[in-house]
């Protein structure tokens, strides 16, 4: 689901106030054909609920999974998905693009 930045960041703030574990994923770099521009956000809670979009398709599933790990261990991660990656077809970036997504826990 794609929402405005204020919706996404507002939901992150709400979830944090509710005591949920929360991570924020942000597109930091794109190359070639990429579904979402730099600065796009996805907010994820520890139960796998999310709002926003960083790519679409299976990439978002992979980002949500990594975000749950980030919430658990507190270690931020830089994820990269692209056609040169052996996971490109599996996660849905067979379009020839590449994206980097930074995932961090927020409190």
Legacy VTK file of the C-alpha trace (Angstrom):
# vtk DataFile Version 3.0
C-alpha trace
ASCII
DATASET POLYDATA
POINTS 107 float
0.000 0.000 0.000
1.385 3.376 -0.982
0.572 6.333 1.267
1.924 9.825 1.754
5.094 10.360 3.765
3.077 12.076 6.482
0.734 9.043 6.701
3.656 6.633 6.917
5.691 8.615 9.439
2.554 9.430 11.424
1.720 5.723 11.648
5.284 4.997 12.783
4.879 7.558 15.550
1.507 6.105 16.561
2.861 2.553 16.675
5.855 3.647 18.778
3.510 5.436 21.220
1.464 2.229 21.452
4.609 0.384 22.543
5.084 -1.626 19.369
8.482 -2.501 17.979
8.838 -0.465 14.781
11.264 -0.266 11.877
11.459 2.228 9.044
12.695 1.212 5.592
13.831 3.977 3.223
14.907 3.781 -0.418
18.367 5.393 -0.425
19.518 4.710 -3.978
18.090 3.558 -7.292
19.650 2.693 -10.611
17.877 1.920 -13.868
14.239 0.927 -13.724
13.048 1.127 -10.106
9.415 1.013 -8.954
9.763 3.668 -6.207
11.961 6.778 -5.993
14.678 7.611 -3.480
13.095 8.694 -0.205
10.166 6.269 -0.383
9.272 4.743 3.005
7.807 1.573 4.437
7.028 1.367 8.168
6.825 -2.105 9.710
5.862 -3.335 13.178
7.091 -6.462 14.956
3.968 -8.383 13.897
4.630 -7.710 10.209
1.982 -5.012 9.756
3.183 -2.351 7.336
2.265 0.862 5.572
3.928 2.476 2.560
6.062 1.057 -0.213
9.721 0.758 -1.151
9.341 -1.371 -4.259
6.422 -3.727 -4.608
6.047 -7.427 -5.092
8.362 -9.831 -3.368
10.943 -7.138 -2.563
8.588 -5.729 0.040
8.153 -9.181 1.563
11.918 -9.476 1.896
12.157 -5.971 3.411
9.391 -6.744 5.924
11.178 -9.946 6.940
14.489 -8.111 7.417
12.704 -5.304 9.305
11.320 -7.791 11.821
14.912 -8.959 12.423
16.045 -5.323 12.787
13.333 -4.729 15.387
14.499 -7.829 17.244
18.227 -7.196 17.313
18.420 -3.414 16.865
21.024 -3.651 14.119
20.250 -1.488 11.082
20.792 -3.016 7.656
21.412 -1.764 4.135
19.651 -4.090 1.707
20.335 -4.196 -2.010
18.121 -5.747 -4.649
18.935 -5.798 -8.321
19.143 -7.640 -11.562
22.809 -8.503 -10.993
21.844 -10.169 -7.726
21.008 -13.874 -7.934
17.786 -13.046 -6.065
16.584 -10.549 -8.699
14.057 -12.852 -10.312
12.946 -14.283 -6.990
12.226 -10.891 -5.384
10.794 -9.213 -8.449
13.422 -6.831 -9.874
13.852 -8.594 -13.186
13.145 -5.197 -14.846
16.861 -4.400 -14.856
16.894 -1.940 -11.982
18.645 -1.883 -8.636
17.582 -0.382 -5.327
19.175 0.063 -1.924
16.934 0.151 1.129
18.091 1.207 4.597
16.165 -0.448 7.426
16.422 0.906 10.974
14.595 0.395 14.241
12.889 3.491 15.572
11.854 4.281 19.128
LINES 1 108
107 0 1 2 3 4 5 6 7 8 9 10 11 12 13 14 15 16 17 18 19 20 21 22 23 24 25 26 27 28 29 30 31 32 33 34 35 36 37 38 39 40 41 42 43 44 45 46 47 48 49 50 51 52 53 54 55 56 57 58 59 60 61 62 63 64 65 66 67 68 69 70 71 72 73 74 75 76 77 78 79 80 81 82 83 84 85 86 87 88 89 90 91 92 93 94 95 96 97 98 99 100 101 102 103 104 105 106
